[in-house]
Amino acid sequence: MGTMPAWLEAIILGLIQGLTEFIPISSSGHLVIAQYLFGGGGDHLFLEFINIGTMLALLVFFRKKIWKILVDITKNRNYRLARNILITALPAGVAGFLLAGFIEETPFFTSAVVVVFTLAIVGVVMVVLEKLPKLSPMKDGEKLPWWRALIIGGAQVLALIPGTSRSGSTIIAGRFMGLSAAEAAEYSFLASLPIMAGVTLKVLLTDSDYLMSHFGTLALANFFAFASGLLAVGFLMKFLSKHSLAVFGWYRIGLALVLATILLVQ
């Protein structure tokens, strides 16, 4: 994994994954930066496996909402929110499936330079977001027309680029589609579950040997990803009920400047 002890790097990567998967400052961007600074080679399988911890954090945090969706489907024959979630998840799921090999083999998707630009660009959008025009207000994700759900799904595809932030791109798109910041965040997290489940199933089926050979460090990283992720999603939901994304935008811009300076002096 890197030059420091494997267990320590696993803890750090787990914490970064958990904290930045949900707070819209880019988990992939921070993980690329961390591995770059550690001197690691960008182990994409390790990063895919520690998605398990953050997926479990979402399932625990939104367990009541998920149960309500299931009840709506089975008892009330209300499929609208489930339909919208699947529509939003579809573009990123298809793109990830078709482009997985290309992404794994292309240096662009582990480039610290790319992270600098995407951190800054999305950061600027977050800072000015509330001043930009938006579509008519929607109460929640269930009320979204299917085409608005699809547009949010298109934004989720951008998260394949490191530094963009899956939660950031979908929350921004949700705001443009008429959701409040808090509702956009909740919808973003629910729509990420099918993607996370698909990635988890894929790596479990195709890379079980990797899991067995790295089981200790993966278990450690996932534990810290789960714990920090649970805290992060709770914090963000509470924060966005009263505030905008601007503070995260300024953070991203500042981090991009720091990383650019590091890259220039090396």
C-alpha positions in Angstrom: 0.0 0.0 0.0 2.6 2.6 0.9 5.8 3.3 2.9 4.1 3.6 6.3 2.8 0.6 8.2 -0.1 -1.1 6.4 -2.4 -0.9 9.4 -1.8 2.8 9.9 -2.4 3.6 6.2 -5.6 1.4 6.3 -6.9 3.5 9.3 -6.1 6.8 7.6 -7.7 5.7 4.2 -10.8 4.4 6.1 -11.2 7.7 7.9 -10.8 9.7 4.7 -13.3 7.5 2.9 -15.9 7.8 5.6 -15.6 11.5 6.2 -15.3 12.6 2.5 -17.8 10.1 0.9 -20.7 12.1 2.3 -19.3 15.5 3.0 -19.1 17.0 -0.6 -15.3 17.5 -0.7 -14.6 14.4 -2.8 -13.6 11.1 -1.2 -11.8 9.9 -4.4 -9.9 13.1 -4.6 -8.7 12.9 -1.0 -7.8 9.3 -1.3 -5.8 10.0 -4.4 -4.0 12.8 -2.5 -3.4 10.6 0.5 -2.0 7.7 -1.6 0.1 10.2 -3.6 1.6 11.6 -0.4 2.1 8.1 1.1 4.1 7.2 -2.0 1.6 4.5 -2.9 0.5 3.4 -6.4 -3.1 4.1 -6.2 -4.6 0.7 -5.3 -8.0 0.9 -6.9 -9.2 -2.5 -5.5 -8.5 -1.4 -1.9 -10.5 1.8 -2.5 -13.4 -0.1 -4.0 -13.5 -2.6 -1.0 -13.6 0.2 1.6 -16.9 1.4 0.0 -18.4 -1.4 2.0 -18.0 0.5 5.2 -19.6 3.7 3.9 -22.5 1.7 2.3 -23.2 0.1 5.7 -23.1 3.6 7.3 -25.8 4.8 4.9 -27.9 1.7 5.4 -27.8 2.2 9.2 -28.5 6.0 9.1 -31.4 5.8 6.6 -32.8 2.5 7.8 -36.2 4.0 8.7 -36.4 5.8 5.3 -35.4 2.6 3.4 -38.0 0.7 5.4 -40.7 3.3 4.5 -39.7 2.9 0.8 -40.1 -0.8 1.0 -43.5 -0.5 2.8 -44.7 2.0 0.2 -43.8 -0.5 -2.6 -45.3 -3.6 -1.0 -48.3 -2.2 0.8 -49.2 1.1 -0.8 -48.1 0.3 -4.4 -46.3 3.6 -4.4 -43.2 3.1 -6.6 -42.4 6.8 -7.3 -39.4 7.4 -5.0 -38.0 3.9 -5.7 -38.4 4.6 -9.4 -36.7 8.0 -9.2 -33.8 6.5 -7.2 -33.2 3.8 -9.8 -33.5 6.3 -12.7 -30.8 8.5 -10.9 -28.6 5.5 -10.3 -28.8 4.2 -13.8 -26.4 6.5 -15.8 -23.5 6.1 -13.3 -24.2 2.4 -13.0 -24.1 1.9 -16.8 -21.1 4.2 -17.2 -19.1 2.5 -14.4 -19.9 -1.0 -15.8 -18.9 -0.1 -19.4 -15.9 2.0 -18.5 -14.5 0.1 -15.5 -11.5 -1.3 -17.4 -10.7 2.0 -19.1 -10.9 3.8 -15.7 -8.6 1.3 -14.0 -6.0 1.5 -16.7 -6.0 5.2 -17.4 -3.7 7.4 -15.3 -6.1 10.3 -15.7 -8.4 8.7 -13.1 -5.6 8.6 -10.4 -4.0 11.9 -11.4 -3.4 14.5 -8.6 -3.3 17.2 -11.3 -6.9 16.3 -12.3 -7.9 16.4 -8.7 -6.6 20.0 -8.4 -8.7 21.2 -11.2 -11.9 19.3 -10.3 -11.7 20.3 -6.6 -11.4 24.0 -7.7 -14.1 24.0 -10.4 -16.7 22.2 -8.4 -15.8 24.4 -5.4 -16.5 27.6 -7.4 -19.9 26.2 -8.4 -20.7 25.5 -4.7 -19.8 29.0 -3.7 -22.0 30.7 -6.3 -24.8 28.0 -6.4 -27.4 29.8 -4.3 -27.2 32.8 -6.7 -27.9 30.8 -9.8 -31.4 30.2 -11.2 -33.2 26.9 -10.4 -36.2 25.0 -11.5 -39.5 25.1 -9.6 -39.3 23.9 -6.0 -39.9 20.2 -5.3 -40.8 19.0 -1.8 -38.7 15.8 -1.9 -37.2 13.2 -4.2 -40.5 11.4 -4.5 -42.1 14.5 -6.2 -39.4 14.8 -8.8 -40.5 14.2 -12.4 -38.6 11.3 -13.9 -36.6 13.6 -16.2 -35.3 15.7 -13.3 -34.2 12.4 -11.6 -32.4 11.5 -14.8 -30.6 14.8 -14.9 -29.4 14.3 -11.3 -28.2 10.8 -12.5 -26.3 12.4 -15.3 -24.5 14.6 -12.8 -23.6 11.5 -10.8 -21.6 10.2 -13.8 -19.2 13.1 -13.3 -18.1 11.5 -10.0 -16.1 9.0 -12.0 -13.6 11.9 -12.4 -11.5 12.0 -9.2 -12.0 15.2 -7.2 -15.5 15.8 -8.4 -17.4 14.3 -5.4 -20.4 12.0 -6.1 -22.4 13.6 -3.3 -21.3 17.1 -4.4 -22.3 16.7 -8.0 -25.7 15.1 -7.2 -26.5 17.6 -4.4 -25.7 20.5 -6.8 -27.9 18.9 -9.5 -30.6 18.3 -6.9 -30.6 22.0 -6.0 -30.9 23.0 -9.7 -33.8 20.5 -10.0 -35.7 22.3 -7.2 -34.8 20.3 -4.0 -33.7 22.1 -0.8 -30.1 21.5 0.2 -31.1 18.9 2.9 -33.6 17.1 0.6 -31.0 17.1 -2.2 -28.5 15.5 0.2 -30.9 12.8 1.4 -31.9 12.0 -2.2 -28.2 11.9 -3.2 -27.4 9.4 -0.5 -30.4 7.2 -1.3 -29.5 7.2 -5.0 -25.9 6.2 -4.2 -27.0 3.0 -2.5 -27.6 1.0 -5.8 -24.2 2.1 -7.1 -22.5 1.1 -3.9 -24.3 -2.2 -3.8 -23.3 -2.9 -7.4 -19.6 -2.0 -6.8 -19.6 -4.2 -3.7 -21.1 -7.1 -5.5 -18.7 -6.8 -8.3 -15.5 -6.8 -6.2 -16.8 -9.6 -4.0 -17.5 -11.8 -7.0 -14.5 -11.0 -9.1 -11.8 -10.1 -6.5 -12.3 -12.5 -3.6 -8.6 -13.5 -3.7 -7.7 -9.9 -3.1 -10.1 -9.8 -0.2 -8.6 -12.8 1.4 -5.0 -11.7 1.0 -5.8 -8.2 2.4 -8.6 -9.2 4.8 -7.0 -7.6 8.0 -6.3 -4.2 6.5 -9.6 -4.1 4.7 -11.5 -5.0 7.8 -9.7 -2.2 9.7 -10.2 0.3 7.0 -13.9 -0.5 6.6 -14.5 -0.2 10.4 -13.1 3.3 10.4 -14.9 4.1 7.1 -18.2 3.0 8.7 -17.7 4.9 12.0 -16.6 8.1 10.4 -19.1 7.8 7.6 -22.0 7.5 10.1 -20.8 10.7 11.8 -20.3 12.5 8.5 -23.7 11.8 7.1 -25.4 12.8 10.3 -23.4 16.1 10.4 -24.1 16.9 6.8 -27.9 16.3 7.0 -28.0 18.6 10.1 -25.7 21.2 8.6 -27.6 21.5 5.3 -30.9 22.0 7.0 -29.7 25.5 7.9 -26.8 26.2 5.6 -25.7 26.1 1.9 -22.8 24.3 0.3 -20.6 27.4 0.1 -18.3 26.5 3.0 -17.5 23.2 1.4 -16.8 25.1 -1.9 -14.3 27.4 -0.1 -12.6 24.3 1.5 -12.3 22.7 -1.9 -10.7 25.8 -3.4 -8.3 26.1 -0.5 -7.3 22.4 -0.8 -6.8 22.7 -4.5 -4.4 25.6 -3.9 -2.5 23.6 -1.3 -2.2 20.6 -3.5 -1.2 22.6 -6.5 1.6 24.2 -4.4 2.8 20.7 -3.3 2.9 19.5 -6.8 4.8 22.6 -8.1 7.5 22.4 -5.4 8.2 18.7 -5.8 
